[in-house]
Amino acid sequence: MSGARTLHQTEEAVSGKLGDLEFDVDAMTAISNLYRVASTVRNHLEQSVLKDADLTWTAFVVLWVVWIWESMETRHVAAEVGITKGTLTGVVQTLESRGLVVREIPATDRRRAFLSLTDKGEVLMAELFPAFNREEQFVVGGLSERRVKELGSTLRRVLTHLETAGRERQAEIVQAAAAQSAGGTKDSPIRPRGRSNSR
């Protein structure tokens, strides 16, 4: 239970609300559950292993990215973590104040900045990640080894699909909305390719 209602209660309420509307219940269930699981997993990690280390989820992911790549330009760190450069600035300032990261600005280009872990940051991640991974194991503890591998593979396919086709789809929707607004009409929504959205 990740909120005030159980998953079953939420699914029943959604079905009752949508009634006879045309929609793909399988796609809706998959994505809503994906969101709920991601939110619940993040909360579990923040309230357990990351709480002990006094780190937010975002701060940990920043440390993880820089730990893996050793040194990275800040704009690329922000892109990898999925946050804005402004949000990254605040996170980095906190991590710098704790002596976990250092920001370096090349003398040849003062507009760029690179992040790397300090020795203290390296020690923290070397100690923290095994504990973090134990919680990852706990999260998927209700699945068999085969199911865990299938889950990882399925999520990777969803991610790959979004990375290859997502921008085009976004542009289509924006363009259709602009055309409808200019014409003052409401045409049928753009159907996703590859799947039927009716039941």
C-alpha positions in Angstrom: 0.0 0.0 0.0 1.7 3.2 -1.2 -1.0 5.7 -0.4 -4.3 6.1 1.4 -5.8 3.4 -0.8 -4.7 -0.1 -1.7 -3.8 -1.0 -5.3 -7.0 -3.0 -5.6 -9.2 -0.2 -4.3 -7.6 2.2 -6.7 -8.1 -0.1 -9.7 -11.8 -0.5 -8.8 -12.3 3.2 -8.4 -10.7 3.9 -11.8 -12.8 1.3 -13.5 -15.9 2.7 -12.0 -15.0 6.3 -12.9 -14.1 5.5 -16.5 -17.2 3.5 -17.2 -17.8 3.0 -20.9 -14.9 5.3 -22.1 -12.7 3.8 -24.8 -9.3 3.0 -23.3 -6.7 0.3 -23.1 -7.0 -1.1 -19.6 -3.8 -3.2 -19.9 -1.7 -0.2 -20.9 -3.3 2.0 -18.2 -2.7 -0.7 -15.5 0.9 -1.3 -16.6 1.9 2.3 -16.5 0.0 3.3 -13.3 1.5 0.3 -11.5 5.0 1.2 -12.9 4.5 4.7 -11.5 3.3 3.4 -8.1 6.1 0.9 -7.9 8.8 3.5 -8.7 7.4 5.9 -6.2 7.2 3.2 -3.5 10.7 1.8 -4.2 12.1 5.3 -4.0 10.4 6.0 -0.7 11.6 2.7 0.7 15.2 3.4 -0.2 15.0 7.0 1.1 13.6 5.8 4.4 16.1 2.9 4.9 19.6 2.8 3.5 19.7 6.4 2.2 18.3 7.7 5.4 21.2 6.2 7.3 23.6 8.0 4.9 21.6 11.2 5.1 21.0 11.3 1.4 18.0 12.0 -0.8 17.3 9.9 -3.7 18.5 12.6 -6.1 21.7 13.1 -4.2 22.4 9.4 -4.3 21.8 9.2 -8.0 24.2 12.1 -8.6 26.8 10.4 -6.5 26.2 7.1 -8.4 26.6 8.7 -11.8 29.8 10.5 -10.9 31.1 7.4 -9.1 30.6 5.3 -12.2 32.0 7.8 -14.7 34.6 9.3 -12.3 34.4 12.8 -13.8 31.6 14.3 -15.8 30.5 17.7 -17.0 27.6 19.0 -14.9 25.2 19.3 -17.8 25.7 15.6 -18.6 25.2 14.7 -15.0 21.9 16.5 -14.9 20.8 14.7 -18.1 21.8 11.3 -16.7 20.0 11.9 -13.4 16.9 13.4 -15.2 16.9 16.7 -13.4 17.4 20.4 -14.5 20.8 22.1 -14.2 19.2 24.4 -11.6 18.2 21.4 -9.5 21.6 19.9 -9.9 23.3 23.1 -8.6 21.4 22.9 -5.3 22.2 19.2 -4.9 25.9 19.7 -5.7 26.2 22.6 -3.2 24.9 20.2 -0.5 27.2 17.4 -1.5 30.2 19.9 -1.7 29.4 21.2 1.8 29.7 17.6 3.0 33.0 17.1 1.2 31.6 14.4 -1.1 32.1 16.0 -4.5 34.4 18.6 -6.0 33.5 20.9 -8.9 36.3 21.8 -11.3 36.1 24.6 -13.9 38.7 24.4 -16.8 40.8 27.5 -17.2 40.3 27.2 -21.0 36.5 27.3 -20.8 35.0 28.9 -17.7 31.5 28.1 -18.9 32.0 24.4 -18.2 32.2 22.6 -14.9 33.1 19.0 -14.1 32.1 16.9 -11.1 34.1 14.2 -9.4 34.0 12.5 -6.1 36.4 13.3 -3.3 38.2 10.6 -1.4 35.4 10.8 1.2 32.8 10.4 -1.6 34.6 7.4 -3.0 34.7 5.8 0.4 31.0 6.5 1.0 29.9 5.0 -2.2 32.1 1.9 -1.8 30.5 1.3 1.6 26.9 2.4 0.6 26.3 0.6 -2.6 26.5 -2.9 -1.2 23.8 -1.9 1.4 21.8 -0.2 -1.4 21.9 -3.3 -3.5 20.7 -5.5 -0.6 17.6 -3.3 -0.5 17.2 -3.8 -4.3 17.3 -7.5 -3.6 14.7 -7.0 -0.9 12.4 -5.1 -3.3 12.3 -7.9 -5.8 12.3 -10.6 -3.1 8.8 -11.8 -4.0 10.0 -12.7 -7.5 11.9 -15.7 -8.8 15.3 -15.2 -10.4 13.6 -15.7 -13.8 11.0 -13.2 -13.1 13.5 -10.6 -12.0 15.4 -11.0 -15.3 12.2 -10.8 -17.2 11.2 -7.6 -15.4 14.6 -6.0 -16.1 14.3 -7.0 -19.8 10.8 -5.7 -20.1 11.5 -2.4 -18.5 14.6 -2.0 -20.8 12.3 -2.6 -23.9 9.9 0.1 -22.6 12.8 2.5 -22.1 14.3 1.8 -25.5 10.9 2.4 -27.2 10.6 5.8 -25.5 14.2 6.7 -26.4 13.7 5.9 -30.0 10.1 7.0 -30.7 9.2 9.3 -27.8 10.4 12.6 -29.2 8.5 12.0 -32.5 5.4 11.1 -30.6 5.6 14.2 -28.4 6.0 16.4 -31.5 3.0 14.8 -33.1 0.8 15.5 -30.1 2.0 19.1 -29.8 1.5 19.8 -33.5 -2.0 18.3 -33.4 -2.9 20.4 -30.3 -1.7 23.5 -32.1 -3.7 22.7 -35.2 -6.8 22.1 -33.2 -6.4 25.3 -31.3 -5.9 27.3 -34.4 -8.9 25.7 -36.1 -11.1 25.8 -33.1 -12.0 22.2 -33.5 -11.5 19.0 -31.5 -10.4 16.2 -33.8 -10.0 12.6 -32.8 -6.9 12.0 -30.6 -3.7 10.7 -32.3 -3.7 6.9 -31.9 -0.4 5.3 -30.8 1.1 3.1 -33.5 1.7 -0.6 -32.8 -1.2 -1.1 -30.3 -4.9 -0.7 -30.4 -6.2 1.5 -27.6 -9.7 0.0 -27.5 -10.8 -3.1 -25.7 
